[in-house]
């Protein structure tokens, strides 16, 4: 009798438990699902070092006459597919390295190939580690920094050329297998031949005008640049949203954090010598003094620390990439100042806010973040009509032609001994260091601030951004 009673009680308890569980799922489905959604987000925001070190443009050479250039690789994944091949090569014992001259290398763009250009020179060892190469080979010692990576995709044995602009190292290895990438390249070539696909053909200033620069520019632009509106997320945050950010940075309840609201509505949070400021201009600033002296800097560890910090506190920022790193010294400690830029819809963004130097700036000392500044401007993803009918993009040589006098003036500033009437076209073109399609953010509005598509011309003297539709100068930054 007792055993039956125990069995009855056990069945009853299980039934009650199931009913309560069912009631819990009925009453609190959102909270439960939100928990799992947040957990998935935490995993998705793990920002990989390889995502930070990415090319900013991709040159595809079909032959000596036809070339095209990408700024956004999300459609094809060429860099993703090349990373695996490059990682194998950087870790292989079977390699042969040959020096080639600048003149010889300039002819390589006449062969079927892809060239990946980085915004700044990247430490080769760091690139190898970012690609998860456990034991990088002597390539990292032979050429310590890389500005571009060339990969041959024609008939015959494949090879890489790593270049820092001054030196060019041709690398052969039996481990290089580019067949999959080559087939993808040939498919893109077929699409490019069909002009309906919207590819633009680019031509070298060196081959066309005798300029002393292998810069590729289009002579006709198909399609338009998407219209993008951005917003100042910090300005539009309510007090609850700001406090949630503070709790995330300090990993403490707001009850333990000191809060100060300034007259201009910027908010400062303090906890245990750490300071966080949310500025109305859209920047987040964080400061944490060094706990101990750092005598030896480690770039790889510093970048990993920066990646982890950004992931935890800002979340993954699509399109963010490492622009440059500089060695710094604070008191007796040594570290790095890392700066990041970002892309919107695949195009780099230039900021027009004089108070903000870069998208993200971090001072990092190995495993310690000393300061962090993040200018948050979010793509509102508004659905808008395309560019007005009849409004056509100017190609970059149109821009040069319309602003030629300005470029000559800048050239003469650098070459004071030269007279204006003596300046030749190829000399002015050689004065140009790079030309890129970008967005300019005027930073004038907190919401629905429209980005301006621009052709950016980098010269020895500075940077000039011209509206892609009317050729007007919208921004300039002189000095290096």
Backbone torsions as a table, in degrees:
resi	resn	phi	psi	omega
1	UNK	NA	-41.7	179.7
2	UNK	-64.2	-39.4	-179.3
3	UNK	-64.9	-39.5	178.5
4	UNK	-63.5	-40.4	-179.4
5	UNK	-63.4	-42.6	178.7
6	UNK	-62.0	-42.5	179.3
7	UNK	-62.5	-43.3	179.3
8	UNK	-61.4	-43.4	-179.8
9	UNK	-64.7	-40.8	-179.9
10	UNK	-63.5	-44.8	178.7
11	UNK	-62.3	-39.6	-180.0
12	UNK	-63.7	-44.2	180.0
13	UNK	-63.2	-41.9	178.5
14	UNK	-63.4	-41.7	-179.7
15	UNK	-63.4	-44.7	178.9
16	UNK	-61.7	-41.6	179.5
17	UNK	-60.5	-43.1	179.2
18	UNK	-64.5	-39.9	178.5
19	UNK	-64.2	-43.8	179.4
20	UNK	-64.7	-39.7	178.7
21	UNK	-63.4	-43.3	178.3
22	UNK	-60.7	-43.0	179.7
23	UNK	-63.5	-39.6	179.4
24	UNK	-62.2	-42.7	-179.3
25	UNK	-68.5	-31.6	178.4
26	UNK	-71.6	-40.9	-174.3
27	UNK	-82.0	-31.5	-171.9
28	UNK	-126.6	43.3	-177.9
29	UNK	-66.8	-37.9	-176.7
30	UNK	-64.2	-44.1	-178.9
31	UNK	-61.9	-40.9	-178.4
32	UNK	-67.3	-47.0	-179.8
33	UNK	-65.1	-37.5	178.7
34	UNK	-61.5	-36.4	179.7
35	UNK	-60.9	-47.3	-179.4
36	UNK	-69.4	-35.7	177.3
37	UNK	-62.4	-42.9	179.8
38	UNK	-65.5	-36.7	179.9
39	UNK	-66.2	-41.3	177.9
40	UNK	-62.9	-38.1	178.6
41	UNK	-62.3	-39.5	-178.8
42	UNK	-60.8	-37.6	177.6
43	UNK	-72.6	-38.7	-175.4
44	UNK	-69.8	-24.5	-177.5
45	UNK	-86.2	5.3	177.4
46	UNK	-65.8	103.7	-171.8
47	UNK	-85.6	112.3	-177.2
48	UNK	-76.4	145.4	179.1
49	UNK	-60.2	-35.5	-179.3
50	UNK	-65.5	-25.4	177.0
51	UNK	-74.4	-25.7	179.4
52	UNK	-76.7	-34.3	-176.5
53	UNK	-99.7	87.1	-177.0
54	UNK	-129.7	149.8	174.5
55	UNK	-63.8	155.3	176.9
56	UNK	-102.9	-8.6	172.0
57	UNK	-160.6	161.1	-171.4
58	UNK	-134.5	118.5	179.4
59	UNK	-100.5	123.9	177.3
60	UNK	-107.2	118.1	180.0
61	UNK	-102.3	111.8	-180.0
62	UNK	-85.1	-37.8	174.6
63	UNK	-164.6	-161.6	-176.2
64	UNK	-72.8	-14.1	-177.1
65	UNK	-109.9	-32.4	-171.2
66	UNK	-113.1	126.5	179.9
67	UNK	-141.5	150.6	169.8
68	UNK	-136.9	165.3	-173.0
69	UNK	-137.4	133.2	177.3
70	UNK	-111.4	145.4	168.6
71	UNK	-107.1	-25.5	-178.9
72	UNK	-117.5	120.3	-176.7
73	UNK	-102.7	9.7	-174.7
74	UNK	-65.6	-28.2	-179.0
75	UNK	-72.3	-40.4	-172.8
76	UNK	-104.4	-30.7	-179.1
77	UNK	67.0	35.5	-178.1
78	UNK	-64.3	-42.5	179.9
79	UNK	-67.7	-39.4	178.2
80	UNK	-59.0	-44.3	-179.6
81	UNK	-72.5	-29.3	179.0
82	UNK	-76.4	-30.3	-178.4
83	UNK	-55.4	-41.7	-178.2
84	UNK	-64.4	-42.1	179.8
85	UNK	-66.9	-43.2	-178.9
86	UNK	-65.1	-40.2	179.8
87	UNK	-61.8	-43.1	177.9
88	UNK	-60.8	-41.8	-178.9
89	UNK	-67.1	-41.7	-178.8
90	UNK	-70.2	-14.5	179.1
91	UNK	-110.3	1.9	-175.7
92	UNK	-84.1	146.4	174.1
93	UNK	-86.9	-16.4	-176.0
94	UNK	-98.4	79.6	-179.5
95	UNK	-134.7	153.5	175.2
96	UNK	-132.2	124.5	-175.6
97	UNK	-112.8	130.1	-179.5
98	UNK	-129.5	136.5	173.8
99	UNK	-79.2	136.3	173.4
100	UNK	-126.7	151.0	-177.3
101	UNK	-76.6	163.0	177.8
102	UNK	-61.6	-41.8	-179.3
103	UNK	-64.6	-41.2	178.4
104	UNK	-65.8	-44.2	-178.3
105	UNK	-62.4	-33.9	-178.4
106	UNK	-64.6	-21.5	178.2
107	UNK	-84.1	-11.4	-176.4
108	UNK	-68.3	-23.1	178.6
109	UNK	-72.7	-3.1	174.4
110	UNK	-83.8	-9.7	-177.9
111	UNK	-101.6	155.8	176.6
112	UNK	-58.1	120.2	-173.0
113	UNK	-169.7	168.2	171.5
114	UNK	-125.7	137.4	174.5
115	UNK	-118.5	125.2	177.3
116	UNK	-101.4	121.7	-178.8
117	UNK	-105.4	132.1	175.9
118	UNK	-97.6	150.8	-179.3
119	UNK	-64.8	-31.7	176.8
120	UNK	-141.1	165.1	177.0
121	UNK	-62.4	132.9	-178.6
122	UNK	-109.1	132.5	176.2
123	UNK	-59.2	125.6	-173.3
124	UNK	-66.4	-39.0	176.8
125	UNK	-62.7	-41.6	178.8
126	UNK	-63.7	-40.6	176.8
127	UNK	-60.0	-43.9	179.2
128	UNK	-61.7	-44.6	179.5
129	UNK	-66.4	-35.7	177.7
130	UNK	-64.7	-28.8	177.8
131	UNK	-88.3	9.3	175.9
132	UNK	67.2	34.6	174.1
133	UNK	-84.7	114.3	-174.1
134	UNK	-68.4	-42.1	-177.6
135	UNK	-131.1	85.1	-178.3
136	UNK	-59.7	144.0	-177.3
137	UNK	-87.0	-166.5	-173.0
138	UNK	-71.2	-5.1	176.1
139	UNK	-57.9	-39.9	-176.3
140	UNK	-68.4	-22.1	176.5
141	UNK	-87.6	-31.7	-177.5
142	UNK	-71.4	-39.5	176.0
143	UNK	-135.8	106.3	-170.2
144	UNK	-76.6	-23.8	-180.0
145	UNK	-133.2	149.0	-177.4
146	UNK	-128.3	131.0	175.0
147	UNK	-105.3	-28.9	177.8
148	UNK	-148.5	154.9	177.3
149	UNK	-126.9	120.6	-179.9
150	UNK	-104.8	133.4	176.6
151	UNK	-129.0	121.7	-177.7
152	UNK	-77.9	133.3	-177.0
153	UNK	-129.2	22.8	178.0
154	UNK	-90.5	-166.0	177.3
155	UNK	-71.3	151.6	-179.2
156	UNK	96.5	-175.2	-176.6
157	UNK	-66.4	133.0	177.6
158	UNK	-73.6	157.8	176.3
159	UNK	-157.7	162.1	174.6
160	UNK	-109.1	155.2	164.9
161	UNK	-129.3	117.5	175.5
162	UNK	-97.3	129.6	-174.6
163	UNK	-130.9	141.8	172.9
164	UNK	-112.0	18.7	-177.3
165	UNK	84.4	-30.8	178.1
166	UNK	-100.0	-40.8	-179.0
167	UNK	-117.2	148.4	-177.3
168	UNK	-134.0	116.5	-175.4
169	UNK	-109.7	115.3	177.0
170	UNK	-86.7	128.5	-173.1
171	UNK	-122.6	118.4	173.6
172	UNK	-104.9	145.4	175.0
173	UNK	-161.4	140.0	176.6
174	UNK	-68.4	-14.3	-179.0
175	UNK	-83.8	-8.7	-179.0
176	UNK	-76.5	114.6	178.6
177	UNK	-121.6	103.8	-174.8
178	UNK	-109.6	12.1	-172.3
179	UNK	-59.6	-45.1	179.3
180	UNK	-62.1	-44.2	178.6
181	UNK	-65.4	-37.7	179.9
182	UNK	-63.9	-43.2	178.4
183	UNK	-63.5	-38.4	176.6
184	UNK	-64.5	-42.0	178.5
185	UNK	-60.7	-44.9	-179.9
186	UNK	-64.6	-35.1	177.7
187	UNK	-66.4	-39.7	177.0
188	UNK	-65.0	-38.7	178.9
189	UNK	-60.4	-42.6	178.6
190	UNK	-63.8	-39.8	177.2
191	UNK	-64.9	-37.6	-178.2
192	UNK	-66.4	-34.0	178.6
193	UNK	-64.2	-34.4	176.4
194	UNK	-82.0	101.0	-174.1
195	UNK	-60.6	-18.6	179.1
196	UNK	-66.5	-16.7	179.6
197	UNK	-74.9	-12.7	175.0
198	UNK	86.3	14.7	176.8
199	UNK	-78.6	144.1	176.9
200	UNK	-107.7	135.6	177.7
201	UNK	-89.1	137.7	-177.9
202	UNK	-113.6	151.1	-177.6
203	UNK	-132.3	145.3	-176.7
204	UNK	-77.1	134.2	174.8
205	UNK	-65.0	-28.9	179.6
206	UNK	-70.2	-46.5	-178.6
207	UNK	-71.1	-33.8	-173.8
208	UNK	-88.1	-40.6	-173.3
209	UNK	-121.9	2.0	178.5
210	UNK	75.8	14.8	177.3
211	UNK	-69.0	151.0	-177.1
212	UNK	-88.0	43.2	179.6
213	UNK	-146.6	134.0	175.1
214	UNK	-87.8	65.9	178.3
215	UNK	-104.3	133.1	-177.4
216	UNK	-105.0	129.9	-178.4
217	UNK	-132.4	150.5	178.0
218	UNK	-88.8	154.5	174.9
219	UNK	-109.7	0.4	173.6
220	UNK	-157.3	138.3	-178.5
221	UNK	-115.8	118.0	174.1
222	UNK	-92.7	144.3	178.0
223	UNK	82.0	-172.9	-178.4
224	UNK	-137.1	166.5	176.4
225	UNK	-90.4	133.8	-178.9
226	UNK	-58.1	143.4	174.5
227	UNK	-78.6	127.2	-176.5
228	UNK	-127.0	134.4	173.5
229	UNK	-116.0	138.2	179.7
230	UNK	-122.6	164.7	-179.9
231	UNK	-137.0	155.8	175.2
232	UNK	-86.8	102.8	-174.7
233	UNK	-68.7	-36.5	-177.2
234	UNK	-67.2	-44.6	-179.4
235	UNK	-57.8	-34.5	-174.9
236	UNK	-93.6	7.6	177.7
237	UNK	-81.1	140.9	172.4
238	UNK	-85.7	176.5	-175.9
239	UNK	-61.5	-37.7	179.5
240	UNK	-62.8	-43.1	179.4
241	UNK	-63.7	-39.6	178.9
242	UNK	-65.4	-41.2	-179.4
243	UNK	-66.3	-33.9	177.4
244	UNK	-64.6	-37.9	177.0
245	UNK	-64.7	-43.4	179.5
246	UNK	-62.0	-42.2	179.3
247	UNK	-63.9	-34.9	179.5
248	UNK	-68.7	-44.3	-179.6
249	UNK	-64.4	-44.9	-174.6
250	UNK	-91.5	-12.7	-177.5
251	UNK	55.8	41.0	178.7
252	UNK	-139.7	155.8	174.4
253	UNK	-66.6	149.0	180.0
254	UNK	-59.7	-20.8	179.1
255	UNK	-63.0	-23.7	-177.6
256	UNK	-101.8	1.1	-174.5
257	UNK	-109.5	133.8	177.5
258	UNK	-79.3	134.4	-176.2
259	UNK	-122.5	129.2	178.8
260	UNK	-129.4	121.8	177.6
261	UNK	-101.4	119.0	-178.7
262	UNK	-81.3	168.5	-176.8
263	UNK	-61.8	-30.5	-179.7
264	UNK	-89.3	11.4	177.8
265	UNK	79.2	3.2	169.4
266	UNK	-69.6	150.3	-175.3
267	UNK	-125.3	134.3	179.9
268	UNK	-113.7	135.7	176.4
269	UNK	-123.0	138.6	-178.4
270	UNK	-131.5	138.4	174.7
271	UNK	-157.4	120.5	171.0
272	UNK	51.3	53.9	178.6
273	UNK	72.0	0.5	176.4
274	UNK	-97.4	141.7	-178.6
275	UNK	-129.1	133.8	175.9
276	UNK	-125.9	130.2	178.8
277	UNK	-125.5	127.7	175.8
278	UNK	-105.3	105.6	-174.6
279	UNK	-89.0	146.3	-179.9
280	UNK	-68.1	-16.8	178.5
281	UNK	-78.3	-1.2	176.0
282	UNK	103.6	4.2	-178.9
283	UNK	-100.8	145.4	171.5
284	UNK	-109.0	125.2	-179.9
285	UNK	-121.8	134.7	-178.5
286	UNK	-131.6	141.3	179.2
287	UNK	-140.9	131.4	177.5
288	UNK	-141.2	105.4	-176.5
289	UNK	-59.0	153.4	-179.3
290	UNK	-64.6	136.2	178.9
291	UNK	-81.9	-27.8	-178.8
292	UNK	-151.5	164.4	-178.5
293	UNK	-74.7	133.5	177.5
294	UNK	-106.5	108.9	-172.9
295	UNK	-87.5	-24.6	-176.3
296	UNK	-132.8	125.6	-179.2
297	UNK	-86.4	147.8	179.1
298	UNK	-134.8	107.1	-174.4
299	UNK	-64.7	-42.5	-178.8
300	UNK	-62.7	-47.4	178.8
301	UNK	-63.3	-38.2	-179.5
302	UNK	-64.7	-40.3	179.3
303	UNK	-69.4	-38.7	176.3
304	UNK	-61.8	-42.6	178.2
305	UNK	-61.9	-44.2	179.7
306	UNK	-63.4	-43.2	179.9
307	UNK	-61.6	-43.6	-179.8
308	UNK	-65.7	-41.5	-179.5
309	UNK	-63.4	-45.4	179.7
310	UNK	-63.6	-41.3	-179.5
311	UNK	-60.0	-45.1	-175.7
312	UNK	-73.4	-35.8	-170.4
313	UNK	-104.1	-29.6	-178.6
314	UNK	-113.1	-14.9	-175.0
315	UNK	77.2	168.9	-179.2
316	UNK	-67.1	132.9	179.2
317	UNK	-112.1	102.0	-176.6
318	UNK	-59.9	130.7	178.2
319	UNK	92.0	-2.6	179.7
320	UNK	-75.1	139.6	177.9
321	UNK	-147.3	150.9	179.6
322	UNK	-69.2	123.4	-179.1
323	UNK	-93.7	-48.4	178.8
324	UNK	-162.8	163.4	174.8
325	UNK	-136.7	141.3	-178.2
326	UNK	-129.8	140.7	176.0
327	UNK	-74.4	136.5	179.6
328	UNK	-132.6	161.6	175.7
329	UNK	-136.8	127.2	177.8
330	UNK	-122.1	115.9	-172.9
331	UNK	55.7	-117.9	-179.5
332	UNK	-103.8	7.1	-177.3
333	UNK	-101.5	146.8	179.5
334	UNK	-118.0	142.4	-179.1
335	UNK	-161.4	-153.9	-177.6
336	UNK	-133.5	147.9	168.3
337	UNK	-106.7	114.0	-178.3
338	UNK	-103.0	135.4	176.0
339	UNK	-123.8	140.2	-178.7
340	UNK	-124.2	143.2	170.8
341	UNK	-113.0	178.7	179.7
342	UNK	-146.2	162.4	179.0
343	UNK	-114.2	148.4	171.1
344	UNK	-122.6	127.3	-177.3
345	UNK	52.3	34.4	176.2
346	UNK	88.5	-8.3	-178.0
347	UNK	-106.8	139.9	176.7
348	UNK	-61.8	151.0	-179.4
349	UNK	-114.4	131.5	174.5
350	UNK	-103.4	130.3	-176.7
351	UNK	-91.8	134.7	178.9
352	UNK	-98.4	11.1	-179.9
353	UNK	-90.3	114.5	-177.1
354	UNK	-67.1	-20.1	180.0
355	UNK	-80.0	-13.8	-175.1
356	UNK	-117.0	124.2	-179.1
357	UNK	-81.4	-49.1	-177.7
358	UNK	-142.9	170.7	179.9
359	UNK	-60.0	-50.3	175.6
360	UNK	-136.3	135.8	174.9
361	UNK	-129.2	127.6	-178.0
362	UNK	-133.0	131.9	168.3
363	UNK	-98.7	116.8	-176.2
364	UNK	-130.4	135.5	-179.7
365	UNK	-119.0	85.8	-176.8
366	UNK	59.1	-99.3	-177.6
367	UNK	-102.3	16.4	-176.3
368	UNK	-127.5	127.6	173.9
369	UNK	-91.6	116.2	179.4
370	UNK	-87.4	-43.1	178.4
371	UNK	-147.1	154.0	-176.3
372	UNK	-149.7	129.5	177.9
373	UNK	-133.5	125.2	-173.5
374	UNK	-131.8	119.7	177.2
375	UNK	-95.4	111.0	-171.2
376	UNK	-99.1	110.7	174.6
377	UNK	-128.1	119.3	-172.3
378	UNK	-106.6	135.5	172.0
379	UNK	-64.9	122.3	-177.4
380	UNK	-79.2	-8.1	178.8
381	UNK	52.8	40.9	178.1
382	UNK	-73.2	139.1	176.0
383	UNK	-87.8	112.4	-178.0
384	UNK	-129.8	162.2	178.0
385	UNK	-68.9	157.6	178.1
386	UNK	-66.4	173.8	177.6
387	UNK	-54.2	143.1	-178.0
388	UNK	-53.0	142.4	-179.6
389	UNK	-57.9	136.5	-179.8
390	UNK	91.2	-10.3	179.1
391	UNK	-91.3	110.2	-172.8
392	UNK	-112.8	142.4	177.4
393	UNK	-69.0	136.9	171.6
394	UNK	-79.9	142.8	173.9
395	UNK	-83.8	166.8	-170.7
396	UNK	-64.8	-28.6	178.6
397	UNK	-74.6	-26.6	169.9
398	UNK	-58.6	-43.7	-178.9
399	UNK	-62.9	-44.5	178.5
400	UNK	-61.2	-43.7	-178.6
401	UNK	-63.0	-43.9	-177.9
402	UNK	-70.0	-26.3	-175.8
403	UNK	-118.7	27.5	-175.3
404	UNK	-62.0	-40.7	-179.9
405	UNK	-60.2	-40.7	178.3
406	UNK	-62.4	-44.4	-179.0
407	UNK	-65.9	-36.3	177.4
408	UNK	-64.5	-42.4	178.7
409	UNK	-60.4	-41.7	178.9
410	UNK	-67.6	-37.5	177.2
411	UNK	-62.8	-41.5	-178.5
412	UNK	-68.5	-28.9	176.4
413	UNK	-64.0	-35.9	-178.9
414	UNK	-82.5	-28.4	-177.8
415	UNK	-121.9	74.8	-172.3
416	UNK	-64.2	-23.8	-177.0
417	UNK	-80.1	-12.3	-177.1
418	UNK	-88.7	137.7	176.7
419	UNK	-88.2	149.2	-175.3
420	UNK	-55.4	-45.3	-176.8
421	UNK	-67.3	-12.8	-179.0
422	UNK	-94.3	-5.4	-176.2
423	UNK	-77.4	122.5	178.7
424	UNK	-96.4	156.4	-178.6
425	UNK	-57.2	-45.4	-177.2
426	UNK	-65.3	-26.7	176.9
427	UNK	-70.1	-42.1	178.4
428	UNK	-64.6	-42.4	179.7
429	UNK	-65.9	-34.6	177.4
430	UNK	-69.5	-22.3	178.0
431	UNK	-71.1	-22.8	179.5
432	UNK	-79.2	132.8	-178.7
433	UNK	-96.2	-30.6	-180.0
434	UNK	-166.0	155.9	176.0
435	UNK	-135.7	127.1	-177.3
436	UNK	-137.7	149.7	171.7
437	UNK	-87.5	131.1	-174.6
438	UNK	-148.2	178.5	168.5
439	UNK	-109.8	145.1	171.5
440	UNK	-112.3	124.1	177.4
441	UNK	-97.9	108.9	-178.5
442	UNK	-68.0	-17.3	177.4
443	UNK	56.0	43.9	-178.0
444	UNK	-103.3	-23.7	-174.6
445	UNK	-126.9	149.3	178.8
446	UNK	-80.4	-19.9	-180.0
447	UNK	-146.0	142.3	179.9
448	UNK	55.8	46.5	173.5
449	UNK	-87.7	117.5	-174.7
450	UNK	-81.9	129.8	176.3
451	UNK	-77.2	143.8	-177.7
452	UNK	-103.4	119.6	175.4
453	UNK	-66.9	133.5	-175.6
454	UNK	-139.3	151.9	163.9
455	UNK	-92.9	123.0	-179.0
456	UNK	-102.2	122.2	177.0
457	UNK	-108.9	116.1	175.9
458	UNK	-95.3	125.1	177.4
459	UNK	-117.6	179.1	176.4
460	UNK	-60.6	-30.3	-176.3
461	UNK	-89.0	-22.3	-176.5
462	UNK	164.9	-157.3	-174.0
463	UNK	-123.2	138.7	-179.7
464	UNK	-134.7	128.1	-178.5
465	UNK	-114.2	126.0	-176.4
466	UNK	-119.2	136.0	177.9
467	UNK	-56.6	128.8	-174.8
468	UNK	-72.2	-13.7	-177.3
469	UNK	-101.4	-27.9	179.7
470	UNK	-126.3	-5.4	175.2
471	UNK	79.4	4.3	-177.9
472	UNK	-74.8	148.0	177.1
473	UNK	-76.7	119.9	-178.3
474	UNK	-107.8	-16.8	-178.0
475	UNK	-161.8	143.1	172.7
476	UNK	-144.6	147.2	178.0
477	UNK	-140.4	104.5	-177.0
478	UNK	-94.3	158.4	-177.8
479	UNK	87.7	150.2	-179.2
480	UNK	-103.2	NA	NA
